[in-house]
Amino acid sequence: MTLAMQQKADLAAEAAKAAPPITVAGATVAGVQVNDLILWATLLYLVLQIGFLLYRWQRLHFGAGQNQQHPAADG
């Protein structure tokens, strides 16, 4: 890995580490309380998890039956 590529990787890693505190500081300056920010982030995460779970259940229930053949159809 070249020095420039290593520097870019290091910069990206440091930016990812600094993102949460910068977000909280920016929201506080904008007038949003930290507990409100955490509340909305948690609700968003919960809705995304529920949607993903429903999607997986739908694929498992309806998608699995389409790929399997019935034994009576072969004969």
N, C-alpha and C positions, 0 to 999 in steps of 0.2 A: 504494500500500500504506500502510495507516495505521500509526501508531507502535506500537500494541499488536500488530498482526500482525507487524511487523518485529521487535519484541522477542521474540515467540514463536518466530519463525524463528531468531533469533540464539541463543536459549536451547536450541532443539533441536539446532542445529549444534554448540554447545559441549558439550552432553550427549553427543552422538555421538563427539566427539573425546576426551572424558574416559572413555568406557566401557571401553576396553581396560585402561588403567592401574588403574582402580577394580576391575575384575574380577581382575586379577593380585594387587593388594593384598589384596582380600578372600579370595582363595584361599590366599594365603600366611598370612594371619592364621588361617584355618581349618585350616591344617596341610597343605595340598596344595603340593607343590613345583611351581615354574614349569615345569620340564621335563616333569613328568607332565601338567600342564595342556595344554602344547603337544602332547604325544604324543596325548592323547585327542581334542583338537580336530582334529589332522591325521587321525586314524583316522576320526572322524566325517565329515570333509570327503571323505575317500577313499570311504567307503561311499556317501555321497550322490551323488558323481560316478559311481560304478559303477552305481548304481540308475538314475540319469538316462540314462546311456548305454544300458543294457539296454532301458529304456522306449523310447528313440528308435529303437533297432534293431528292436524289436518292432513299433512303429508303421510304420516304413519297410518292413519285410518283409511284414507282414500287412495293414496299413491301406491301403497303396498299391494292392494288388490288388483291393480292394473298390470303389474309386472308378473304375477303368478298365473300359471295356467291351471285350469281345473282338470283333474284326471279323466273325467268323463268326456272332455272335449278331444282327447287324444285318440279315442277308440271309435 
